[in-house]
Amino acid sequence: MQLRDFFREHPRAALGFSGGVDSSYLLYAAVRCGADVRPYFIKTAFQPQFELDDALRLAAQLGVEVAVLPLDILSEPAVTENPADRCYHCKARLFGALQKQALADGYSLLLDGTNASDDAGDRPGMRALRELSVRSPLRECGLTKAEIRRLSKEAGLFTWDKPAYACLATRIPSGTAIDAETLRRVEGAENALGALGFADFRVRVFHGAARIQLREAQLPRAAAERESILNAVRPYFDTVLLDLAGR
């Protein structure tokens, strides 16, 4: 099956839209196929502002309006207690809210951007999507991440080389409670590192310290710019560690 076949069979749907590589290409393909696919961005404390900015920018490039749904995910104890299956509870809450709004807007089919390179398996988040009958056209059509990046580049989408991004909650170790202040500090530290020109990194919470994970190629630069990194991150974390294993 190709995407045009999918959208011929399902010409009207709601899309869980993050502004990342996959959901951006899926939205582009839907527009090209003439489908009525409405993108919904669910804004929680787990999404940094740049993700929403990218989503709005990409949708504007395609001439599509994004519905932004604010959601207080920190009011969900099953999420903030941060158990091993936190992602299940979070996805269930997010896509449950999306489903409710989409139905009110006249869309009964839900889509997401899972691709053929993603290991669906028994991952908690994937289980939540299956329970809500969310369809994944990219995966169903056999499109891998590499193919989606290539097709996105050919289509002129600025997201084609956007690094994969996991929500801010993943920076906090499982079993450690998640709160708004910790998320604020992580986002601030990552924004500060990004402003220094580093890319595709993570700032993880490690016993109250910031543990910076960079790609191996960026480690020599980090060592050379130690003072700049400390000055950038210390407004958010007193102790700053560099993970020499990289990511």
N, C-alpha and C positions, 0 to 999 in steps of 0.2 A: 504493500500500500504506500502511496505517496501522499504528501500533505494535501494536495489538491483533491485527492479522492476522499480524504477524511473530511475536509470542509464541504465537499459536495454532499456528503451524507449528513453532516452536522453543521449546517450553515449559521446557527445561532448559539452562542455560548458565552459564558463568563470565564475570564482568565485571571488566575492568581498571578499578579504581575509584580516582579521585583525590580525590573530595570537591569537585570543581569543578562549575560550572553544568551541564555536559552529562552527565557520568556520573551526577550526582546525580538529574537528571530521568529519565534512562534507568532507574535503579534504582527510582525511584518508579513509573514506568509499568509496569515488570515486576511489581512488587508488586500494583499495581492490577489487572493482567491475570491475576493468580493464577499467574504463572510461577515456576518454581524457578530463580532467578538468584542465584548466590552472588557477592558482591563481594570482590575481592582487592585490598588496598592493598600495593604493593611499596615497602618503606621502604629507601631508599638515602641516601647522603650528599648527593644532589642535591635531596631533598625537605625543606623546612624543617618544623619540628615543627608549625606551625599547620596545615599541609595535612593531616597525620594527625589532628590534633584536630578539624578540620572534617569529615573523612570519618567519624570515629567518632560525632560529634554528629549528622550527617545520618542515618546508618544507625540510630542509636538512635531518632531521630524516626520512622523507618519501621518500627521493630521488627525490624530485620535485623542479624545478626551479621557483622562484617567479619573476614575472614581477613587478618592482617598477615604479609607475607612479608619478612623481612629479607634484603637482598642486598648483598654487598660489591662494588659497581660499581667501586670504586677499584682492584680487583685485576685489572681488564681493561685491558691496555695499549692496545688499539684505541680505548678510550674516553678514558683519561687522557692520551694523547698529543694529544687534541683536534684531530683532523683535520677537514677540511671536512664529511665525512660521519659525524661522531661520533654524530649522532642515530640513524643507521641501526644502528650497532653497539650503542648503548645500548638502543634499542627491541627489537632482536633478542634481546639478553641478558635484558631484563626480561620480555618476553612469552614467551620460551623457558622461563624459570623458572616463569612463571604457568601455561603449558601443561602442564609436567611435574607441578606440584602439582594442577592442576585434573583432569588425567586420573587421578591417584591418588585424588582425591576423587569420581570418577565423572562428571566433566563433560567432554564431548568438544568442545563448541562454545565458542569464545572470542569475547567482545564487547568493543568499546571505545566511547568517547563521541564519536567524530568526527561532526560535523554537516554539513549541506548548505552551510554558509557556508565551511567549511574547503576550502582549495585543495589537494586531494590530489596532483594532478599527479605529478611525479617527486621529491617531497620525500623525503629519505632515510628518515625515520621511517615514512612511509606505505609505502614499499617493503618495509620489514621486516614491517609488519603484513600486507601482501598475501602475502608469502612464507610466513607462518604461518597463512594463511587466517582471519585475524581479521575478523569481521563488524562492521559499523557501522550498527546499526538506525536511528539518527537520520538519518544521511546517506541511507540507502536509502529512508527514508520522506519525504525531502524537507524535513525540519525544519531551519530556519535558526536561527542564534544568537538573533536577535531573538524568534522564535517560542518558542524554548525558555525564554528569560527570562520572556516573558509567561505561558506555561503554568506555569512554576515559581512565579511570583508568585501565580497563581490557586490553585495547589495548596498554598500556604502554606509553601513551602520557603525557608529562610533564605538559601539559595545563589542566589536569583534575581538579585540584583544584585552578586554577587561578581565582582570584576575578574578578567579573564583573567590567568593566571599561567603563566610559563614556568619551568622548573627552574633551579636555581642555577648549573648548568654554563653556561647561556647568558650569564652575566655575565662570563665569561672569554673573551677574544678567541680566535678559531680559530687554532690553531698554538701557543698557549701552554699548557703542561702544566697539568693540573688536579690539585690535591692537597687533602688534608683541611683543612689550615690556611687556605688561601685561601678555601675554601668556608665555613669557620667565621667568618672575618672578614666575608665578604659577608653571611651570614645575620645576624650580630650587628649590622652597620650597618643593614640593612634593618629589623630588629626595633626598633632605636633610633629610626629615622625614623618608623616606624609608631606608636611610642609618643608621638611628638610630634603625631600626628593627620594626618600626610600619608597619602595613599592612591594606589594604582595608579601606583607609581613603580618605578624600578630603580636599584640601585647597581652600576655596572659597573666592572671593574678596567681601568685605563688607565695603562700603564707604572708600575704599582705604586701608583697613586693611586686614590681612589674618585671616579668620575664619576657624579654624581647626575642622573638623568633624571626630571623631574616632568611632569605634565600642565601645559599652558600656563597654565591658570587658577590654578595653585598657585605660579607663579614669583614674583609680587609678595609673597606671604606668605613665601616662602623668603628673599627679599632682606631683608625686615623682621626675620626671625628668624635671621639669619646666625649670630649667636653661639650660639644654642641648637643649631643644626644642627652647628656645629663641635664643640661639647662632646659631642654625642651620637655623632658618627661617629669622632672622633679616637682613641677607645680602640681602634679597629680599623684605621684608616688615618691615617698622618701627614699626608698631603696630601689635601685634600677639594676637588673641583671641581664646579661647577654648570654643567650643559649648558644654555645659554640657548636652544637650539633645542627643548628639551622632548622629549616622546616622543608 
